């Protein structure tokens, strides 16, 4: 695997979870949760990109359980379009079905209640998205997902 940090976004219309890998691509950790309607959103993302200097970005694609494209998928693609104007590094759209549900269960399993976990669940979902990409990269040398 190539050395360098990787970044993941779990895009939502209310909150955007962000996760980051270590330099060797072994661990994924929650970084922060951004508010989607924050007037300074682009600036905050630019700060993250500058600080992390990722070698690639993955963004969750919230398809329907059937695999069909959803309305939320279109919103995620628009978010990717915004990212594309901010950086030239590769951006991948990665299937994220059930990551938020899994993240919420993980947080509840570690003793957080649903209301208190609301602000953390998106960052933890971004971890699941990034872990999926890291696993594929380790197994195949490629990211499972579409380059956008």
DSSP file (Angstrom, degrees, kcal/mol; ACC not computed):
  #  RESIDUE AA STRUCTURE BP1 BP2  ACC     N-H-->O    O-->H-N    N-H-->O    O-->H-N    TCO  KAPPA ALPHA  PHI   PSI    X-CA   Y-CA   Z-CA
    1    1 A X              0   0    0      0, 0.0     2,-0.1     0, 0.0   137,-0.0   0.000 360.0 360.0 360.0 144.0    0.0    0.0    0.0
    2    2 A X        -     0   0    0      1,-0.1     2,-0.2   139,-0.1    53,-0.1  -0.458 360.0-113.4 -69.3 141.2    1.1    3.5   -0.7
    3    3 A X        +     0   0    0     -2,-0.1    21,-0.2    22,-0.0     2,-0.2  -0.509  68.9  84.6 -74.7 145.2    2.1    5.6    2.2
    4    4 A X  S    S-     0   0    0     19,-3.9     2,-0.2    -2,-0.2    50,-0.1  -0.483  75.4 -79.9 137.8 153.9   -0.1    8.6    3.1
    5    5 A X        -     0   0    0     48,-0.4    50,-2.9    47,-0.3    51,-0.6  -0.504  37.0-150.5 -81.6 149.9   -3.3    9.5    4.9
    6    6 A X  E     -a   56   0A   0     16,-0.3    15,-2.2    48,-0.2     2,-0.4  -0.864   6.1-150.2-117.9 153.7   -6.7    8.8    3.4
    7    7 A X  E     -aB  57  20A   0     49,-1.9    51,-2.5    -2,-0.3     2,-0.4  -0.962   8.2-167.1-128.7 142.1   -9.9   10.8    4.1
    8    8 A X  E     -aB  58  19A   0     11,-2.6    11,-2.2    -2,-0.4     2,-0.4  -0.979   3.8-161.0-131.1 144.8  -13.5    9.8    4.1
    9    9 A X  E     -aB  59  18A   0     49,-2.4    51,-2.3    -2,-0.4     2,-0.7  -0.985   9.4-160.5-122.9 133.2  -16.8   11.7    4.1
   10   10 A X  E     - B   0  17A   0      7,-2.6     7,-2.1    -2,-0.4     2,-0.3  -0.898  28.5-151.7-106.2  96.4  -20.2   10.4    5.1
   11   11 A X  E     + B   0  16A   0     -2,-0.7     2,-0.3    49,-0.3     5,-0.2  -0.523  24.4 164.0 -79.1 132.4  -22.3   13.1    3.4
   12   12 A X        -     0   0    0      3,-0.5    24,-0.1    -2,-0.3    -2,-0.0  -0.955  47.4-117.4-138.3 159.1  -25.7   13.9    4.9
   13   13 A X  S    S+     0   0    0     -2,-0.3     3,-0.1     1,-0.1    -2,-0.0   0.692 116.1  27.8 -72.3 -16.4  -28.1   16.8    4.3
   14   14 A X  S    S+     0   0    0      1,-0.4    22,-2.5    22,-0.1    23,-0.5   0.793 131.1  15.9-105.4 -50.5  -27.7   17.8    8.0
   15   15 A X  E     - C   0  35A   0     20,-0.3    -3,-0.5    21,-0.1     2,-0.5  -0.914  57.3-151.4-129.1 153.5  -24.3   16.5    9.1
   16   16 A X  E     -BC  11  34A   0     18,-2.8    18,-3.0    -2,-0.3     2,-0.3  -0.969  16.6-149.4-125.6 113.5  -21.2   15.4    7.3
   17   17 A X  E     -BC  10  33A   0     -7,-2.1    -7,-2.6    -2,-0.5     2,-0.4  -0.596  11.2-161.2 -82.5 144.1  -19.0   12.8    9.1
   18   18 A X  E     +BC   9  32A   0     14,-2.4    13,-3.2    -2,-0.3    14,-1.3  -0.989  10.3 178.1-129.5 133.8  -15.3   12.9    8.4
   19   19 A X  E     -BC   8  30A   0    -11,-2.2   -11,-2.6    -2,-0.4     2,-0.3  -0.931   7.9-161.0-131.3 157.0  -12.7   10.1    9.1
   20   20 A X  E     -BC   7  29A   0      9,-2.5     9,-2.9    -2,-0.3     2,-0.2  -0.968   9.8-137.8-137.1 150.0   -9.0    9.8    8.5
   21   21 A X  E     - C   0  28A   0    -15,-2.2     7,-0.2    -2,-0.3     2,-0.1  -0.616  30.0-103.0 -98.2 165.5   -6.5    7.0    8.3
   22   22 A X    >   -     0   0    0      5,-1.7     3,-1.5    -2,-0.2   -16,-0.3  -0.285  47.0 -91.6 -74.2 174.5   -3.1    6.9    9.7
   23   23 A X  T 3  S+     0   0    0      1,-0.3   -19,-3.9   -18,-0.1    -1,-0.1   0.775 126.5  48.5 -62.3 -28.6   -0.1    7.4    7.4
   24   24 A X  T 3  S-     0   0    0    -21,-0.2    -1,-0.3     3,-0.0   -19,-0.1   0.424 110.2-117.8 -95.3   1.1    0.3    3.7    6.7
   25   25 A X  S <  S+     0   0    0     -3,-1.5    -2,-0.1     2,-0.2   113,-0.1   0.799  82.0 115.5  70.9  28.4   -3.4    3.1    5.9
   26   26 A X        +     0   0    0      1,-0.2     2,-0.4     0, 0.0    -3,-0.0   0.875  69.0  36.6 -94.5 -46.5   -3.9    0.6    8.8
   27   27 A X        -     0   0    0    107,-0.0    -5,-1.7     2,-0.0     2,-0.4  -0.862  60.3-157.3-114.5 142.8   -6.3    2.4   11.1
   28   28 A X  E     -C   21   0A   0     -2,-0.4     2,-0.3    -7,-0.2    -7,-0.2  -0.965  18.7-178.1-113.8 135.1   -9.3    4.6   10.3
   29   29 A X  E     -C   20   0A   0     -9,-2.9    -9,-2.5    -2,-0.4     2,-0.1  -0.967  33.4-102.9-133.2 147.2  -10.5    7.0   13.1
   30   30 A X  E     +C   19   0A   0     -2,-0.3   -11,-0.3   -11,-0.2    94,-0.1  -0.473  35.4 179.7 -65.0 138.8  -13.3    9.5   13.4
   31   31 A X  E     -     0   0A   0    -13,-3.2     2,-0.3     1,-0.4   -12,-0.2   0.819  50.5 -46.9-105.8 -57.1  -12.0   13.1   12.8
   32   32 A X  E     -C   18   0A   0    -14,-1.3   -14,-2.4    91,-0.1     2,-0.5  -0.980  41.2-114.7-167.9 171.2  -15.0   15.4   13.1
   33   33 A X  E     -C   17   0A   0     -2,-0.3     2,-0.3   -16,-0.2   -16,-0.2  -0.992  27.9-160.3-121.8 127.2  -18.6   16.1   12.2
   34   34 A X  E     -C   16   0A   0    -18,-3.0   -18,-2.8    -2,-0.5     2,-0.5  -0.740  21.2-118.6-102.3 152.3  -19.4   19.1   10.1
   35   35 A X  E >   -C   15   0A   0     -2,-0.3     3,-1.8   -20,-0.2   -20,-0.3  -0.816  17.0-143.9 -90.0 127.3  -22.8   20.8    9.7
   36   36 A X  T 3  S+     0   0    0    -22,-2.5   -21,-0.1    -2,-0.5    -1,-0.1   0.783  99.3  49.0 -63.5 -27.8  -24.0   20.7    6.1
   37   37 A X  T 3  S+     0   0    0    -23,-0.5    -1,-0.3     4,-0.1     2,-0.2   0.302  78.3 131.2 -96.3  11.0  -25.6   24.1    6.3
   38   38 A X    X   -     0   0    0     -3,-1.8     3,-1.9     1,-0.2     4,-0.2  -0.460  56.2-143.4 -63.6 126.1  -22.5   25.8    7.9
   39   39 A X  T 3  S+     0   0    0      1,-0.3     3,-0.2    -2,-0.2    -1,-0.2   0.723 103.0  50.0 -64.3 -19.9  -21.8   29.0    5.9
   40   40 A X  T 3> S+     0   0    0      1,-0.2     4,-2.5     2,-0.1    -1,-0.3   0.110  75.4 118.3-102.1  19.8  -18.1   28.2    6.4
   41   41 A X  H <> S+     0   0    0     -3,-1.9     4,-2.6     1,-0.2     5,-0.2   0.912  74.2  48.8 -57.0 -48.5  -18.3   24.6    5.2
   42   42 A X  H  > S+     0   0    0     -4,-0.2     4,-2.6    -3,-0.2    -1,-0.2   0.904 112.3  49.4 -59.4 -41.1  -16.0   25.0    2.2
   43   43 A X  H  > S+     0   0    0      2,-0.2     4,-2.1     1,-0.2    -1,-0.2   0.899 110.7  49.7 -65.7 -39.9  -13.4   26.8    4.4
   44   44 A X  H  X S+     0   0    0     -4,-2.5     4,-2.1     2,-0.2    -2,-0.2   0.908 112.1  47.6 -66.1 -41.1  -13.6   24.0    7.1
   45   45 A X  H  X S+     0   0    0     -4,-2.6     4,-2.8    -5,-0.2    -2,-0.2   0.918 110.1  53.0 -64.8 -42.3  -13.2   21.3    4.4
   46   46 A X  H  X S+     0   0    0     -4,-2.6     4,-2.4    -5,-0.2    -2,-0.2   0.886 107.9  51.5 -59.8 -38.9  -10.2   23.3    2.9
   47   47 A X  H  X S+     0   0    0     -4,-2.1     4,-2.6     2,-0.2    -1,-0.2   0.917 110.7  48.1 -62.9 -43.7   -8.6   23.3    6.4
   48   48 A X  H  X S+     0   0    0     -4,-2.1     4,-3.0     2,-0.2     5,-0.4   0.938 112.1  48.8 -63.1 -46.4   -9.1   19.6    6.8
   49   49 A X  H  X S+     0   0    0     -4,-2.8     4,-2.2     1,-0.2     5,-0.3   0.903 113.7  47.1 -60.0 -41.8   -7.6   19.0    3.3
   50   50 A X  H  < S+     0   0    0     -4,-2.4    -1,-0.2    -5,-0.2    -2,-0.2   0.898 116.3  43.5 -66.9 -41.7   -4.6   21.2    4.1
   51   51 A X  H  < S+     0   0    0     -4,-2.6    -2,-0.2    -5,-0.2    -1,-0.2   0.918 123.4  34.2 -70.9 -44.7   -4.0   19.6    7.5
   52   52 A X  H  < S-     0   0    0     -4,-3.0   -47,-0.3    -5,-0.2    -2,-0.2   0.841  80.5-159.9 -82.9 -35.5   -4.4   16.0    6.5
   53   53 A X     <  -     0   0    0     -4,-2.2   -48,-0.4    -5,-0.4    -3,-0.1   0.959  23.0-158.0  49.6  59.2   -3.0   16.2    2.9
   54   54 A X        -     0   0    0     -5,-0.3   -48,-0.2     1,-0.1     3,-0.1  -0.242  24.8-141.6 -69.3 154.6   -4.7   12.9    1.9
   55   55 A X  S    S-     0   0    0    -50,-2.9    35,-0.6     1,-0.3     2,-0.3   0.690  86.6  -4.0 -85.8 -20.7   -3.6   10.8   -1.0
   56   56 A X  E     -ad   6  90A   0    -51,-0.6   -49,-1.9    33,-0.1     2,-0.4  -0.976  64.8-135.7-160.4 166.3   -7.2   10.1   -1.8
   57   57 A X  E     -ad   7  91A   0     33,-2.3    35,-2.9    -2,-0.3     2,-0.4  -0.965  10.6-160.6-124.5 140.1  -10.8   10.8   -0.6
   58   58 A X  E     -ad   8  92A   0    -51,-2.5   -49,-2.4    -2,-0.4     2,-0.4  -0.976   5.3-167.3-118.7 139.9  -13.7    8.4   -0.4
   59   59 A X  E     -ad   9  93A   0     33,-2.8    35,-2.6    -2,-0.4   -49,-0.2  -0.990  26.6-114.7-125.1 131.0  -17.3    9.6   -0.2
   60   60 A X  E     - d   0  94A   0    -51,-2.3     2,-0.7    -2,-0.4   -49,-0.3  -0.404  18.3-149.2 -66.9 136.8  -20.1    7.3    0.8
   61   61 A X  E     - d   0  95A   0     33,-3.3     2,-2.2    -2,-0.1    35,-1.9  -0.916   9.3-149.7-107.3 105.5  -22.7    6.6   -1.9
   62   62 A X        +     0   0    0     -2,-0.7    11,-0.4    10,-0.2    10,-0.2  -0.442  28.9 171.8 -80.2  73.5  -26.0    6.0   -0.1
   63   63 A X        -     0   0    0     -2,-2.2     6,-0.2     1,-0.1     5,-0.1  -0.297  40.3 -92.7 -73.1 163.4  -27.7    3.7   -2.5
   64   64 A X    >   -     0   0    0      4,-2.9     3,-2.4     1,-0.1    -1,-0.1  -0.342  42.0-103.4 -66.7 159.5  -30.9    1.9   -1.8
   65   65 A X  T 3  S+     0   0    0      1,-0.3    -1,-0.1     2,-0.1    -2,-0.1   0.792 124.4  61.2 -56.9 -27.2  -30.5   -1.6   -0.3
   66   66 A X  T 3  S-     0   0    0      2,-0.1    -1,-0.3     1,-0.1     3,-0.1   0.610 121.0-109.8 -73.6 -11.6  -31.4   -3.0   -3.8
   67   67 A X  S <  S+     0   0    0     -3,-2.4    -2,-0.1     1,-0.3     2,-0.1   0.336  74.7 136.5  96.9  -6.0  -28.3   -1.2   -5.1
   68   68 A X        -     0   0    0      1,-0.1    -4,-2.9    -5,-0.1    -1,-0.3  -0.425  64.7 -96.8 -74.8 150.3  -30.3    1.3   -7.1
   69   69 A X        -     0   0    0     -6,-0.2     2,-0.2    -2,-0.1    -6,-0.1  -0.420  43.9-155.7 -65.8 137.9  -29.2    5.0   -7.0
   70   70 A X     >  -     0   0    0     -8,-0.1     4,-1.2    -2,-0.1     3,-0.1  -0.594  31.3-104.9-109.5 172.1  -31.2    7.1   -4.4
   71   71 A X  H  > S+     0   0    0      1,-0.2     4,-1.5     2,-0.2     3,-0.2   0.875 124.2  56.2 -62.0 -36.9  -32.0   10.8   -4.1
   72   72 A X  H  > S+     0   0    0    -10,-0.2     4,-2.3     1,-0.2    -1,-0.2   0.821  98.7  61.3 -65.4 -30.0  -29.3   10.9   -1.4
   73   73 A X  H  > S+     0   0    0    -11,-0.4     4,-2.3     1,-0.2    -1,-0.2   0.904 102.3  51.4 -60.4 -40.7  -26.8    9.5   -4.0
   74   74 A X  H  X S+     0   0    0     -4,-1.2     4,-2.0    -3,-0.2    -2,-0.2   0.906 109.1  49.9 -63.8 -41.3  -27.5   12.6   -6.1
   75   75 A X  H  X S+     0   0    0     -4,-1.5     4,-2.1     1,-0.2    -1,-0.2   0.892 109.7  51.4 -63.3 -39.9  -26.8   14.9   -3.1
   76   76 A X  H  X S+     0   0    0     -4,-2.3     4,-2.4     1,-0.2    -2,-0.2   0.892 108.4  51.9 -64.7 -38.9  -23.5   13.0   -2.4
   77   77 A X  H  X S+     0   0    0     -4,-2.3     4,-2.0     2,-0.2    -1,-0.2   0.878 108.2  51.2 -64.5 -37.3  -22.5   13.4   -6.1
   78   78 A X  H  X S+     0   0    0     -4,-2.0     4,-1.6     2,-0.2    -1,-0.2   0.898 109.4  50.7 -65.7 -39.2  -23.1   17.2   -5.8
   79   79 A X  H  X S+     0   0    0     -4,-2.1     4,-2.4     1,-0.2    -2,-0.2   0.910 107.8  52.6 -62.8 -42.6  -20.9   17.2   -2.6
   80   80 A X  H  X S+     0   0    0     -4,-2.4     4,-2.8     1,-0.2    -1,-0.2   0.885 104.8  56.9 -59.6 -38.4  -18.2   15.3   -4.6
   81   81 A X  H  X S+     0   0    0     -4,-2.0     4,-1.1     2,-0.2    -1,-0.2   0.889 106.6  48.7 -59.2 -39.7  -18.5   18.1   -7.2
   82   82 A X  H >X S+     0   0    0     -4,-1.6     3,-0.6     2,-0.2     4,-0.5   0.936 111.9  48.5 -64.9 -46.4  -17.8   20.7   -4.5
   83   83 A X  H >X S+     0   0    0     -4,-2.4     3,-1.7     1,-0.2     4,-1.2   0.900 105.0  59.8 -59.0 -40.5  -14.8   18.6   -3.3
   84   84 A X  H 3< S+     0   0    0     -4,-2.8    -1,-0.2     1,-0.3     3,-0.2   0.823 101.5  53.6 -59.7 -31.9  -13.6   18.3   -6.9
   85   85 A X  H << S+     0   0    0     -4,-1.1    -1,-0.3    -3,-0.6    -2,-0.2   0.627 111.3  48.0 -75.9 -11.8  -13.4   22.2   -7.1
   86   86 A X  H << S+     0   0    0     -3,-1.7     2,-0.3    -4,-0.5    -2,-0.2   0.626 118.2  19.0-103.8 -16.9  -11.2   22.2   -4.0
   87   87 A X     <  -     0   0    0     -4,-1.2    -1,-0.2    -3,-0.2   -41,-0.0  -0.987  48.6-147.0-153.9 157.4   -8.6   19.5   -4.8
   88   88 A X        +     0   0    0     -2,-0.3     3,-0.1    -3,-0.1    -4,-0.1   0.399  65.7 112.4-104.7  -1.3   -7.0   17.5   -7.6
   89   89 A X  S    S-     0   0    0      1,-0.1   -33,-0.1   -35,-0.1    -2,-0.1  -0.334  83.0 -81.4 -71.6 157.6   -6.5   14.3   -5.6
   90   90 A X  E     -d   56   0A   0    -35,-0.6   -33,-2.3    57,-0.0     2,-0.4  -0.296  43.6-162.4 -61.1 139.2   -8.5   11.2   -6.5
   91   91 A X  E     -d   57   0A   0    -35,-0.2    57,-3.1    -3,-0.1     2,-0.4  -0.994   5.0-163.5-124.4 127.7  -12.0   11.1   -5.1
   92   92 A X  E     -dE  58 147A   0    -35,-2.9   -33,-2.8    -2,-0.4     2,-0.6  -0.906  15.9-141.2-114.8 139.0  -13.9    7.8   -5.0
   93   93 A X  E     -dE  59 146A   0     53,-2.9    53,-1.9    -2,-0.4     2,-0.4  -0.889  28.9-169.5 -94.7 119.9  -17.6    7.2   -4.6
   94   94 A X  E     -d   60   0A   0    -35,-2.6   -33,-3.3    -2,-0.6    51,-0.1  -0.929  28.7-106.2-120.2 134.9  -17.9    4.1   -2.3
   95   95 A X  E     +d   61   0A   0     -2,-0.4   -33,-0.2   -35,-0.2   -35,-0.1  -0.346  36.6 178.4 -56.0 127.1  -21.1    2.1   -1.5
   96   96 A X    >   +     0   0    0    -35,-1.9     3,-2.4    -2,-0.1     4,-0.4   0.134  13.4 158.4-121.8  20.2  -22.1    2.9    2.0
   97   97 A X  T 3  S-     0   0    0    -36,-0.3   -33,-0.1     1,-0.3   -35,-0.1  -0.211  75.3  -0.3 -51.1 129.9  -25.3    0.9    2.5
   98   98 A X  T 3> S+     0   0    0      1,-0.1     4,-2.6     3,-0.0    -1,-0.3   0.430  91.8 121.5  73.2   4.0  -26.0    0.4    6.2
   99   99 A X  H <> S+     0   0    0     -3,-2.4     4,-2.6     1,-0.2     5,-0.2   0.905  76.4  47.9 -66.0 -38.3  -22.9    2.2    7.5
  100  100 A X  H  > S+     0   0    0     -4,-0.4     4,-2.4     2,-0.2    -1,-0.2   0.907 112.9  48.6 -67.4 -40.0  -25.0    4.7    9.5
  101  101 A X  H  > S+     0   0    0      2,-0.2     4,-2.2     1,-0.2    -2,-0.2   0.926 113.9  46.7 -63.4 -44.7  -27.0    1.9   11.1
  102  102 A X  H  X S+     0   0    0     -4,-2.6     4,-2.4     2,-0.2    -2,-0.2   0.906 111.8  51.2 -62.9 -42.7  -23.9    0.0   11.9
  103  103 A X  H  X S+     0   0    0     -4,-2.6     4,-2.5     2,-0.2    -2,-0.2   0.910 109.7  49.6 -62.5 -42.9  -22.2    3.1   13.4
  104  104 A X  H  X S+     0   0    0     -4,-2.4     4,-2.6     1,-0.2    -1,-0.2   0.909 111.3  48.9 -63.6 -42.2  -25.2    3.8   15.6
  105  105 A X  H  X S+     0   0    0     -4,-2.2     4,-2.5     2,-0.2    -1,-0.2   0.900 110.9  51.0 -64.1 -40.1  -25.3    0.2   16.8
  106  106 A X  H  X S+     0   0    0     -4,-2.4     4,-1.1     2,-0.2    -2,-0.2   0.923 112.0  46.6 -62.4 -44.2  -21.5    0.4   17.6
  107  107 A X  H  <>S+     0   0    0     -4,-2.5     5,-2.3     1,-0.2     3,-0.4   0.914 113.5  48.0 -65.3 -42.5  -22.0    3.6   19.5
  108  108 A X  H ><5S+     0   0    0     -4,-2.6     3,-1.6     1,-0.2    -1,-0.2   0.882 108.3  56.0 -64.6 -37.0  -24.9    2.2   21.5
  109  109 A X  H 3<5S+     0   0    0     -4,-2.5    -1,-0.2     1,-0.3    -2,-0.2   0.756 104.2  53.9 -65.8 -23.9  -22.9   -0.9   22.2
  110  110 A X  T 3<5S-     0   0    0     -4,-1.1    -1,-0.3    -3,-0.4    -2,-0.2   0.248 130.7 -91.9 -96.2  14.0  -20.2    1.2   23.7
  111  111 A X  T < 5S+     0   0    0     -3,-1.6     2,-0.3     1,-0.3    -3,-0.2   0.492  82.3 131.4  98.1   3.6  -22.7    2.8   26.1
  112  112 A X      < -     0   0    0     -5,-2.3    -1,-0.3    -6,-0.1     2,-0.2  -0.697  51.3-132.1 -87.4 140.6  -23.8    6.0   24.2
  113  113 A X     >  -     0   0    0     -2,-0.3     4,-2.4     1,-0.1     5,-0.2  -0.562  26.6-107.7 -86.7 162.0  -27.5    6.7   23.9
  114  114 A X  H  > S+     0   0    0      1,-0.2     4,-0.8     2,-0.2     7,-0.1   0.866 117.2  49.2 -58.6 -41.4  -29.0    7.5   20.5
  115  115 A X  H >4 S+     0   0    0      1,-0.2     3,-0.6     2,-0.2     4,-0.3   0.930 114.6  43.6 -66.4 -45.0  -29.5   11.2   21.3
  116  116 A X  H >4 S+     0   0    0      1,-0.2     3,-0.5     2,-0.1    -1,-0.2   0.821 113.2  53.4 -68.8 -30.7  -26.0   11.7   22.7
  117  117 A X  H >X S+     0   0    0     -4,-2.4     4,-2.5     1,-0.2     3,-1.6   0.612  81.1  93.5 -80.2 -12.3  -24.5    9.7   19.7
  118  118 A X  H <X S+     0   0    0     -4,-0.8     4,-0.6    -3,-0.6    -1,-0.2   0.863  87.1  46.4 -51.6 -42.5  -26.2   11.8   17.1
  119  119 A X  H <4 S+     0   0    0     -3,-0.5    -1,-0.3    -4,-0.3     4,-0.3   0.689 119.4  40.9 -74.4 -17.8  -23.3   14.1   16.7
  120  120 A X  H <> S+     0   0    0     -3,-1.6     4,-2.2    -4,-0.2     3,-0.4   0.691  93.5  79.5-100.2 -23.8  -20.8   11.3   16.5
  121  121 A X  H  X S+     0   0    0     -4,-2.5     4,-2.3     1,-0.2     5,-0.1   0.832  90.9  53.4 -61.0 -34.6  -22.6    8.7   14.4
  122  122 A X  H  X S+     0   0    0     -4,-0.6     4,-2.0     2,-0.2  -105,-0.3   0.899 109.9  47.0 -69.5 -39.4  -21.7   10.5   11.1
  123  123 A X  H  > S+     0   0    0     -3,-0.4     4,-1.5    -4,-0.3    -1,-0.2   0.882 113.1  49.5 -67.2 -37.3  -18.0   10.5   11.8
  124  124 A X  H  X S+     0   0    0     -4,-2.2     4,-1.8     2,-0.2    -2,-0.2   0.873 109.1  52.3 -69.2 -36.2  -18.2    6.8   12.9
  125  125 A X  H  X S+     0   0    0     -4,-2.3     4,-2.0    -5,-0.2    -2,-0.2   0.887 105.9  54.4 -64.2 -38.0  -20.1    6.0    9.7
  126  126 A X  H  X S+     0   0    0     -4,-2.0     4,-2.6     1,-0.2    -1,-0.2   0.859 104.1  55.9 -62.6 -34.8  -17.2    7.8    7.8
  127  127 A X  H  X S+     0   0    0     -4,-1.5     4,-3.2     2,-0.2    -1,-0.2   0.930 106.1  50.2 -61.1 -45.0  -14.9    5.4    9.6
  128  128 A X  H  X S+     0   0    0     -4,-1.8     4,-1.9     2,-0.2    -2,-0.2   0.892 111.0  49.2 -61.5 -39.7  -16.9    2.4    8.2
  129  129 A X  H  X S+     0   0    0     -4,-2.0     4,-1.8     2,-0.2    -1,-0.2   0.933 114.1  45.2 -63.4 -46.5  -16.7    3.9    4.7
  130  130 A X  H  X S+     0   0    0     -4,-2.6     4,-2.9     1,-0.2    -2,-0.2   0.897 109.8  54.3 -66.7 -40.7  -12.9    4.4    5.0
  131  131 A X  H  X S+     0   0    0     -4,-3.2     4,-2.5     1,-0.2    -1,-0.2   0.889 106.9  52.6 -60.4 -38.2  -12.3    1.0    6.5
  132  132 A X  H  X S+     0   0    0     -4,-1.9     4,-2.0    -5,-0.2    -1,-0.2   0.926 111.7  45.3 -61.6 -45.1  -14.1   -0.5    3.5
  133  133 A X  H  X S+     0   0    0     -4,-1.8     4,-2.5     2,-0.2    -2,-0.2   0.910 112.9  50.3 -65.5 -42.7  -11.8    1.4    1.1
  134  134 A X  H  X S+     0   0    0     -4,-2.9     4,-2.5     2,-0.2    -2,-0.2   0.902 109.2  51.9 -63.1 -40.8   -8.7    0.4    3.1
  135  135 A X  H  X S+     0   0    0     -4,-2.5     4,-2.3    -5,-0.2    -1,-0.2   0.927 111.8  45.9 -62.0 -45.3   -9.7   -3.2    3.1
  136  136 A X  H  X>S+     0   0    0     -4,-2.0     4,-3.0     1,-0.2     6,-0.7   0.898 111.6  52.2 -64.6 -39.7  -10.1   -3.2   -0.7
  137  137 A X  H  X5S+     0   0    0     -4,-2.5     4,-1.6     4,-0.2    -2,-0.2   0.907 111.2  47.3 -62.8 -41.0   -6.9   -1.4   -1.1
  138  138 A X  H  <5S+     0   0    0     -4,-2.5    -2,-0.2    -5,-0.2    -1,-0.2   0.904 118.7  40.4 -65.9 -41.6   -5.0   -4.0    1.0
  139  139 A X  H  <5S+     0   0    0     -4,-2.3    -2,-0.2    -5,-0.2    -1,-0.2   0.886 135.6  12.4 -76.4 -39.9   -6.6   -6.9   -0.8
  140  140 A X  H  <5S-     0   0    0     -4,-3.0    -3,-0.2     2,-0.4    -2,-0.2   0.553  91.3-118.5-118.3 -11.6   -6.5   -5.7   -4.4
  141  141 A X  S  <<S+     0   0    0     -4,-1.6     2,-0.3    -5,-0.6    -4,-0.2   0.491  87.8  87.2  81.1   1.5   -4.3   -2.6   -4.5
  142  142 A X  S    S-     0   0    0     -6,-0.7     2,-0.5    -9,-0.0    -2,-0.4  -0.861  81.9-109.8-129.1 163.2   -7.3   -0.6   -5.7
  143  143 A X        -     0   0    0     -2,-0.3     2,-0.8    -3,-0.1   -10,-0.1  -0.809  29.7-128.7 -91.6 131.9  -10.2    1.3   -4.2
  144  144 A X  S    S+     0   0    0     -2,-0.5     2,-0.3   -12,-0.2   -49,-0.1  -0.732  74.6  59.7 -80.1 113.4  -13.5   -0.4   -4.6
  145  145 A X  S    S-     0   0    0     -2,-0.8     2,-0.4   -51,-0.1   -51,-0.2  -0.855  89.9 -65.8 151.1 174.3  -15.7    2.4   -6.0
  146  146 A X  E     -E   93   0A   0    -53,-1.9   -53,-2.9    -2,-0.3     2,-0.4  -0.765  40.3-126.1 -95.7 134.6  -16.0    4.8   -8.9
  147  147 A X  E      E   92   0A   0     -2,-0.4   -55,-0.2   -55,-0.2   -57,-0.0  -0.671 360.0 360.0 -74.0 128.5  -13.5    7.5   -9.5
  148  148 A X              0   0    0    -57,-3.1   -56,-0.2    -2,-0.4    -1,-0.1   0.375 360.0 360.0-114.7 360.0  -15.5   10.7   -9.6
